[in-house]
Amino acid sequence: MDENINTGKIGLIAGNGEFPLFFARFAREQGKKIIAVALREETTPLLEQEVDKLYWLHLGQLKKLIEIFKKEDIKTAVMAGQVKHFRLFDLLKLDSRAVSLLSKLKDKRADTILAGVAEELTKEGIQLIDSTTFLSSFLPKKGILTLTKPTKQQLKDISFGYKIAKSIAGLDIGQTVVVKDRAVLAVEAMEGTDETIKRGAKFGREDVVVVKVSKPRQDRRFDIPIIGEKTVYVLKEAKVGVLAFSAGSTLLLDREKVIRMANDEKICLIAVGEDVIEGKQA
């Protein structure tokens, strides 16, 4: 548990997917009270069942977000769940504080915008903490997680794809590539991982290799690669053979169920380290 968490109450800024649900559930098991702010454009209504109090906002209502946290006496907060990057350009719903923030940013990359939001929260005495707090057991260590193992050709593709994925991740373009026979079929950009996998599969037909990595300087306060049940459905539909991901820095939600689903579909899930680039990892 983060030593800086000295309060029994945590603010949750919830995006889409399962991550906010898991964070809230496990934080409450640690005795924390969760006050959540959900985004109408992104967040599942199921979150209400996992938190102590829930507020709904539109993306871009930064001033109101801060007002809610101050009203609730929130000193510690977490961002969990993705916000689709293209929504950050919906200027019609930005309040005055959000407009002011965007006007001061050096660029409009997702990390830049979220770091700016974190800075605004800090100004108000609200500390944004590591989103994996309480969830360390969901960060798989290096190794093959499934019964299905990668072939020698797939290991070469993993090594090939990992280096490329790390390069684009370092440029904050995306964190996923789809490869086959050491050729790049798709590179993630603003559309997100699932759409990237589907696009790559159109070219590779079947048994493509998907490589999903963490950024070289991943800021876990608001961004971490996530694999969940939905991911396996997408892999199945795209007839993916292998999903390789960064060991120790990728959240695998509902681990047992996800691995069981992957086994049923004969999909290989493998957590890899930097040594995969040199082909040293078996």
ABEGO torsion letter per residue (X at the ends): XBAABABABBBBBBBBEAAAAAAAAAAAAAGBBBBBBBBAAABBAAAAAABABBBBBBBGBAAAAAAAAAAAGBABBBBBEBBBAAAAABAAABBAAAAAAAAABABABAAAAAAAAAAAAAAAGBBBBBAABGAAAABBBBEBABABBBBAAAAAAAAAAAAAAAAAAAAGABABBBBBGGBBABBBBAAEAAAAAAAAAAAAGBGBBBBBBBBABBBAAABBBBBBAAAAAAAAAAGBABBBBBBGABBBBGAAAAAAAAAAAGBBBBBBBAAAAAGABX
